[in-house]
Amino acid sequence: MKILVPVDSSKAALAPIAHLAALHRAGIEIEALVLNVQPRFSRHLAQFTSRAARQDLRAERSREAMACAIENLSAGGVPVRAMTEVGVPAERIAAVAEREKVDEIMMGVGRHPAWLRWVNPSIAQGVMARTDIGVTVFARGEVGVLQRYAVPAGVAGLAALLLTAE
């Protein structure tokens, strides 16, 4: 069974790793493809740097983001292959999944309040919209009190001030 595990530098992204190790211990043949997607640099920034410098920076960031996942999977005896892509995360994850003909995509995500998901859409939802391959999402963490109450109240207060100023 070939499974794609997209990771970033967050702890939540490592959630599928323990599950994969448990599946491997249960005797299920697994090949894990660990993927990190690095963003493209704006052309306004890119004009001041060389292509080699940008590639080196992306490679360094990608190694750091994947190191813990690769280490934990290897310690559990799971065969691992690491990959790096550049572009929009949801698009690249779906494209790699199709190209590599994976059986499943396992993603670890952090919990976010509804208003934040509206402002910054979920990468997992974007992947699900772009591919017919099964996506398993492991949610980890809790929504903080600040994110849940303080920020929306502050935005509402700012909107009220702007309306009264007119």
Disulfide bonds with the S-S distance in Angstrom:
none
